[in-house]
Amino acid sequence: MSELPEEVVDEAERLTRLMRAAVDDNERTAYRERRRELLADHGFTARVREADDTLVCHPDEWVVEGDVQLECIEDTGRAVERSLSGAGDPDDWESVAAHNDRVVEAVAAHGETHGANARAFADFMSNHYARRVESATEREIEEFHTEYFVRNAWPTDEQRDVVETSLSLVFAEADALDAADE
């Protein structure tokens, strides 16, 4: 078991994904610095292993002059790895996206604005996490609100005003669809 808290790893992964998606160099640098500071508070550092597109968080003490020194590693279990490639199985992604599309259709019955917000959230969950909308964690919902929605959805004032209600409808409709499927 790693000594790095799960929520720290989640945030390091989120920042890495944001860093990769950023189009502005200053924004990319800010995400990288936030990740560095977050991990440094716990005595860890991060790198992306390009061979399999994996975020690796490992103790600072393993690094000497910028390179991981294998002789410094006593317990590889102290490192934490997270795939950055999503689900990796196109069939899973298609199934998830189809489910999320059904939820969007159900929410759209409550009005065009709610439908547009549901579409943005479904795209976010399908494309960034390859998961059903109802599986979103609080952290992912917050990421949607603070990062994705404002930057990628180009919401109208009306959409911003009702986004909380729209997400409530997303979860209610997803539950209703799941109940109907049983």
N, C-alpha and C positions, 0 to 999 in steps of 0.2 A: 504494500500500500504506500503510495507516494505521500510525502509530507506537504505537498502542494494542494491547497483546498480546491475542491471541485469547481466552486464558483470563480476562482481565480483562473483556472484552466478554461472555463467557459468564456470568460471575458477576454482572455488572451486569444482564443480562437476567433471570437467576434471581431476583435481589433485587427487580427491578421486578415480576415475576410474583407473588412472595410478598407484596409490598407491596399489590398490587391485590386479592389473595385474603384478606388479613388482615381480620378482623372487629373487632379491637381497635385503637383509635387509637394506643396506645402501641407496639404491635407494628408497625403501619404506619410510625410515625415511626422506629423502630429500624432497619427495613429501608432506609428512605430515607436515614438517616444513614450506615449502612454502605456503601450505594452511593455516596453523596457522597464519603466518605473514600477509598474504593477508587479512584474515578476521579480525585480530587484528587491522589493520590500520583503520577499520571501526567500531571497538568496538564490534565485533561479534566473535563467536566461532562456532565450528561444532562438530557434532557427527553423527554416523550412527545408526538409529533406526533399529535394527536387525529384529524385528517382521514383518516389511513390507519392509525391504531393502530400506530405505529412508534416504537421506542426510538431516539433519536438521541444518540450520544455524540460530543461535539465539543470542540475545544480551549477552555480557559477564556478565552484571549485574544480570542475572538470575542464575548464577552459584556461589555457595558458597562452598569452600573447595572441588571442583571437582564434585559436584552434583547440578543438576537443582533444585532450590527451588521454588515450585509451588506458594508459597506466594509472591514471588518477581515478578510474572508475572501479569502485569496490562493489557496488550494488546497482545493477542496471534498473532494478525495480523502482529506484528513486525518480527516474525520468517518466514523463507522461507524454504519450503520443496521441494526436488527433488527426484523422484523415481530413483533408481539405477538399476532397473530391466529391462530397455529397454521398448519395446512396450508391452510386457506382453501377447500378443495374437499371438500364433503360426501361425495362418492363415495370419495375417498381415505380419509377418516376411517372410513367404514363398512367398507371393505376391511381396514384396519388393525385395527379393533375385532374383526372376524370372525376374523381370523388369531389375535389375542391371546386370543380366547375359546376357540379350538381348543387353544391351549397350556394354558390354565387347565384345560380338561377333562382333558388328558393328565396334568397335574400332580396333579389331584384323585384320580387312580387311586392315588397314593402315600399318600393319607390326607386326611381332612377339613381338618386344620390346614394342611398344605402347600397344599391347594386354596384355602383362605381367604387365605393369604399371596400365592399366585399371582394370585388375583382382585384383591387390592389393588394389586399391582405392574402388572397388566395395565390396570386402570383408570387408574392414574397415567400410564403411558406413552401410552395411547390418548387420554386427556382433556387431558393437559398438553403432550404433545409430538406427538400424532397420528402415532406411529411404532410399529413392531413392537417387542415386548419385547426381542428379541435385539439390537436396534440401540442399546440403552442404553449410554451412556458411563459411565466411572467416576464422573464428576461427577454424572450423573443418578442413578446407583445410590446415591451418598452422599446426594443430596437426598431420595431416597425414604426412606432409613433415618432421616435426622435430622429431616426436615420432614414429609413426607407420612404415612409409616407411623404415627408416634407421634400425629399430630394428626387424621388422617382415617380410619384403618383401625380404630381402637379395638381394638388387638390384645390378646388374652389373654396371660397369662404364657407359656403354651405356645407361642403364635405367636411371641412375642419370642424365646423360647429356640431356635426352629428356623428363623428367617427366613433365615439364611445358607444353610442346606441347601435351603430352599424355592426360593431364587433360583437355586441351582445346578441344581435340578431344572427350573426354568423354562428356563434356557439349554440344558440337555441335551434336553429335550422339544422345544423350538423347533428345535434342530438336527435332531432325528429327524424332525420333521414336514417340514422343508425338504428333507431327503434323500429322504423318501418322495414328495414332490411332484415331484421331478426325474425 
